[in-house]
Amino acid sequence: MNIRVLVTGGAGFVGSWTVAELVLRGVPLCVVDNFSSGLPENVPARVEVHDVDVRCQSELRRVFERFRPTHVLHAASDVSGRLAGSSEILHSADINVTGSLNVLKAMFEFGSRKLVFVSSAAVYGEVPEGQLACEDWSLRPQSPYGASKAAFEMLLLPLLSDGAIETVVLRYANVYGPRQPHGENGGVVSRFFDLVIKNKTVPIYGRRAEGDGGCRRDYIAVQDVVDANVLALLSDARGIYNVSTGRSHLTSDVLELIAGTVAVEPRVQWLPPRDGEIKNSVQDCAKLQGCGWLPTHSLAQGIARYAQSFQNQFAS
Ligand SMILES: NC(=O)c1ccc[n+]([C@@H]2O[C@H](COP(=O)([O-])OP(=O)(O)OC[C@H]3O[C@@H](n4cnc5c(N)ncnc54)[C@H](O)[C@@H]3O)[C@@H](O)[C@H]2O)c1
């Protein structure tokens, strides 16, 4: 198959691991990233990288004109508006809707054939306990981030079944693994690892009653997400898919697993839910499994693998 892949957000956590896998497979590719959270050193050497913001149509157009991608993995995104009540709605929409429309516009102009849009399980909002969110559920996002992802998904609906551009929407659960930023906007697993290793107090938000273990989330290892991205790009899949494990874990369980792996007794500060914090989020992954994809890591295995990468980093 004659394909050329452009990866937006290719210097970020998920994007860069996907780029590395595509390089291994010999796929010609280029990266677009504005390095707001991504790092140049995440991108394998010899990959063409463009320091471009997806909100800038003219610069994006120039990259398309030069590289002529047949396929686009659109993973660039801003994740700061993950809580409700924040004033992030304009910022989230600017990057996740306007920026995404710029990508789509360039794809139409330069005849790209396939778009894989990276969305999020945040589009579902709260999932009733005991249930798994399926792809055909109504979308009830509770955050500016989730709303902006849902808004762009809506704009893709006419393309999903029979459009000129083959389209796949991937709704990731909570991704974790090496390279994930561990600051305020980082993931739970990376943040906890960082705090536990530095012997700092670990804040756990979302406690609603004495003794509960915080929120419940579906945690998926980045290696499994990379497999889903590659499948979506290189197969003839179309449509909307959850990228999840179908299992949920309490935040306190995540901390316990991490602490056990690095043999540290963590200090915990229990905190109430933040504005708009979803209590329960878990997604059904049967649809993607039907395409031959499998989540291969349990949370315990994924955390052990992550811990190994820390040890290697300190040993080198
Ligand atoms: N990590 C998760 O748990 C998770 C869960 C659900 C969905 N997602 C989605 O996965 C994708 C990748 O997220 P990630 O976790 O790797 O985060 P990340 O912050 O590591 O990656 C995002 C990348 O996009 C780049 N970027 C941001 N704004 C940009 C802009 N305006 N123009 C160009 N580049 C820009 C950043 O510099 C970064 O390299 C995002 O679309 C995110 O919404 C992630």
PDBQT file of the ligand as one rigid body, heavy atoms in Angstrom, charges set to zero:
ROOT
HETATM    1  N1  LIG A 401      -3.410  10.531  27.575  1.00  0.00    +0.000 N 
HETATM    2  C1  LIG A 401      -4.685  10.228  27.775  1.00  0.00    +0.000 C 
HETATM    3  O1  LIG A 401      -5.063   9.681  28.829  1.00  0.00    +0.000 OA
HETATM    4  C2  LIG A 401      -5.700  10.523  26.717  1.00  0.00    +0.000 A 
HETATM    5  C3  LIG A 401      -7.018  10.081  26.917  1.00  0.00    +0.000 A 
HETATM    6  C4  LIG A 401      -7.966  10.340  25.949  1.00  0.00    +0.000 A 
HETATM    7  C5  LIG A 401      -7.605  11.001  24.784  1.00  0.00    +0.000 A 
HETATM    8  N2  LIG A 401      -6.320  11.434  24.620  1.00  0.00    +0.000 N 
HETATM    9  C6  LIG A 401      -5.979  12.142  23.387  1.00  0.00    +0.000 C 
HETATM   10  O2  LIG A 401      -4.798  11.577  22.863  1.00  0.00    +0.000 OA
HETATM   11  C7  LIG A 401      -4.091  12.558  22.106  1.00  0.00    +0.000 C 
HETATM   12  C8  LIG A 401      -2.650  12.602  22.538  1.00  0.00    +0.000 C 
HETATM   13  O3  LIG A 401      -2.613  12.987  23.909  1.00  0.00    +0.000 OA
HETATM   14  P1  LIG A 401      -1.336  12.738  24.828  1.00  0.00    +0.000 P 
HETATM   15  O4  LIG A 401      -1.801  12.121  26.060  1.00  0.00    +0.000 OA
HETATM   16  O5  LIG A 401      -0.265  12.100  24.028  1.00  0.00    +0.000 OA
HETATM   17  O6  LIG A 401      -0.978  14.244  25.204  1.00  0.00    +0.000 OA
HETATM   18  P2  LIG A 401       0.336  15.086  24.873  1.00  0.00    +0.000 P 
HETATM   19  O7  LIG A 401       0.094  16.436  25.468  1.00  0.00    +0.000 OA
HETATM   20  O8  LIG A 401       1.554  14.345  25.267  1.00  0.00    +0.000 OA
HETATM   21  O9  LIG A 401       0.288  15.175  23.280  1.00  0.00    +0.000 OA
HETATM   22  C9  LIG A 401      -0.378  16.177  22.580  1.00  0.00    +0.000 C 
HETATM   23  C10 LIG A 401       0.604  16.739  21.571  1.00  0.00    +0.000 C 
HETATM   24  O10 LIG A 401      -0.074  17.740  20.801  1.00  0.00    +0.000 OA
HETATM   25  C11 LIG A 401       0.774  18.877  20.702  1.00  0.00    +0.000 C 
HETATM   26  N3  LIG A 401      -0.096  20.046  20.522  1.00  0.00    +0.000 N 
HETATM   27  C12 LIG A 401      -0.943  20.587  21.423  1.00  0.00    +0.000 A 
HETATM   28  N4  LIG A 401      -1.583  21.638  20.895  1.00  0.00    +0.000 NA
HETATM   29  C13 LIG A 401      -1.132  21.744  19.614  1.00  0.00    +0.000 A 
HETATM   30  C14 LIG A 401      -1.410  22.651  18.555  1.00  0.00    +0.000 A 
HETATM   31  N5  LIG A 401      -2.281  23.659  18.713  1.00  0.00    +0.000 N 
HETATM   32  N6  LIG A 401      -0.774  22.479  17.377  1.00  0.00    +0.000 NA
HETATM   33  C15 LIG A 401       0.112  21.466  17.210  1.00  0.00    +0.000 A 
HETATM   34  N7  LIG A 401       0.434  20.584  18.180  1.00  0.00    +0.000 NA
HETATM   35  C16 LIG A 401      -0.190  20.730  19.370  1.00  0.00    +0.000 A 
HETATM   36  C17 LIG A 401       1.556  18.914  22.008  1.00  0.00    +0.000 C 
HETATM   37  O11 LIG A 401       2.750  19.644  21.929  1.00  0.00    +0.000 OA
HETATM   38  C18 LIG A 401       1.813  17.419  22.220  1.00  0.00    +0.000 C 
HETATM   39  O12 LIG A 401       2.989  16.997  21.582  1.00  0.00    +0.000 OA
HETATM   40  C19 LIG A 401      -4.843  13.877  22.330  1.00  0.00    +0.000 C 
HETATM   41  O13 LIG A 401      -5.690  14.096  21.239  1.00  0.00    +0.000 OA
HETATM   42  C20 LIG A 401      -5.658  13.597  23.585  1.00  0.00    +0.000 C 
HETATM   43  O14 LIG A 401      -6.831  14.397  23.625  1.00  0.00    +0.000 OA
HETATM   44  C21 LIG A 401      -5.359  11.200  25.559  1.00  0.00    +0.000 A 
ENDROOT
TORSDOF 0
